Amino acid sequence: MDRTEPLGAAARTDPDADRWRMLGWISLAELGALSLWFSATAVIPALRTAWMDDAAKAWLSMAVTLGFVVGTALSAALTLADYLGARRLFAICAVIGAVANLALLPAIDSLPAVLACRFVTGLAMAGAYPPGMKLAASWFVQHRGLAVGTLVGALTFGGAAPHFLNFVGGLAWPRVIVATSVASLLGAVIMVLLVRDGPHATARSPFDPRAVGVLLRNRGVLLANLGYFGHMWELYAMWSWIGLYLVEAFSRAGVEAAPRAGSLVTAVVIAAGGVSCILAGRLADRIGRTATTMTAMVGSGTCAAVIGFVFGSPVLLVAVALLWGFTIVADSAQFSASVSELAPREYIGTALSLQTCVGFTLTLVSTRLVPVMADSWGWAFAFLFLAPGPFLGTLAMWILRRLPESEKLALGRR
C-alpha cells in the first residue's frame, strides 16, 4: 500500500467494509425513527388524564399500527419508495413522525387528538421501516439474513428506547416524547448525509392486484406468510402490554417503585430481542430459515403459555419475560427474507407489502384482546391466548421445510 495514502483509505475502498458500514448507519437511522412507535405506550404509567382507561390504552398502540397498515398499503400502491427514492422517503417520514410525536405535548388532554397524532406517527413509520429494509437489502446478497436481522434488531432497540428513557427520566413523560422525537430527527439526518444506495439496488415492483392470485397459489410464499402471521399474532400484543403487565405484577407483589421498575425491566425485555434478531440472522444463514423460525416460535409460544403461572413471583416472572423477549422477535426478519427468496422476482415488492399489511392488521385484533382477556381471566393470564399463534406458525414452517420449495431458502439451507 502507498505510504502516502490517507489512513483509512483502504477501508473506504473495501466493498465489504463499505457494506457493513452502510448497514450500521441504516440501522442507527432505523433505531431513531422507530423509537416513536412505543413512545406513548411507554409513558402510560406516568399519564394522569381524564380519558385514560383500558380501551384508551389499547387504542394508543392500535392507532400507530392502523396508521402503519394504511401507510404501507398507500406506499405500495403509489410506489413512493421508487418515486421519491428510499432515502428521501425515509428522511421525510422520520421528520413527519417526529413532529406528530411532539404534537402529543399540547394535545395530551384530548383523546381524539392523541389518537390522530399516533395514527400519523404510524403513517410515518410506514415510510421509514420498509425503505430501510430495501436499503439494507441493496447492500447484501450473501449474509442477507444477518443484514435484515440486524435491521430488525435496530427496530427492536428502538422499541425498547422509550421504556428505558421513561426509567431514566423518573417517569417524566414529556422528556420521553421530546427525546424520541429528537432521535427520529437524527435518524433523518443520518439517512440524508451518511447513507447511500447499495450496488444491488433495484426498483421495487409496483402493487399489482393481479399478483395476489399468483402469490396465493404459491405454496412456499403462503406457508412463509402463515408462519409470519402466527408470529405477528403474538409480537405486538406482547410488546404493547408487557410493560403494564409487569407493573401490575410488581405492584401486587409489593415491589418498591413498581412503575419505574416495570419500565426498566420492559426496556431490557424488548432490547433482548434486538440482540436475538442479529444472532438469529447469522444462524439462519448457516442452518436455514425454517429451523431458525421454528426454534424461536416454540420458545416464544411456550413463554406465552407459562408466564401467567409465575405472575406472583417477580424473580421468575422477570426470567420468563426475558426469555420471551429474546425469542419473540428473533424470527421476524427471517420471514421477510424467506418471502424475498420464495416469491417470483417480479412480485417480490408486492409479496412483502402484502405480508406486512396483513401481518400488522392481525396485530390490531390481538392487541385489543389483551385488556379484554385481563378483564375476563385476570391480568395473570391475559397473554395465554397468544400462545396458539406461534405454535400454528411453527406448523406452517415445518410443512414448508418438507416441500421442495424450501431449497430456495438461504442458498439451499432450508
Buried (B, 14 or more C-beta within 10 A) or exposed (E): EEEEEEEEEEEEEEEEEBBBBBBBBBBBBBBBBBBBBBBBBBBBBBBEEEBEEEEBBBBBBBBBBBBBBBBBBBBBEEBBBBEBBBBBBBBBBBBBBBBBBBBBEEBBEBBEBBBBBBBBBBBBBBBBBBBBBBBBBBBBEEBBBBBBBBBBBBBBBBBBBBBBBBBBBEBBBBBBBBBBBBBBBBBBBBBBEBBBBBEEBEEBBBBBEEBBEBBEEBBBBBBBBBBBBBBBBBBBBBBBBBBBBBBBBBEBBEBEEBBBBBBBBBBBBBBBBBBBBBBBBBBBBEBBBBBBBBBBBBBBBBBBBBBBBBBEEBEBBBEBBBBBBBBBBBBBBBBBBBBBBBBBEEBBBBBBBBBBBBBBBBBBEBBBBBBBBBEEBEBBBBBBBBBBBBBBBBBBBBBBBEEEBBEBBBEEBB
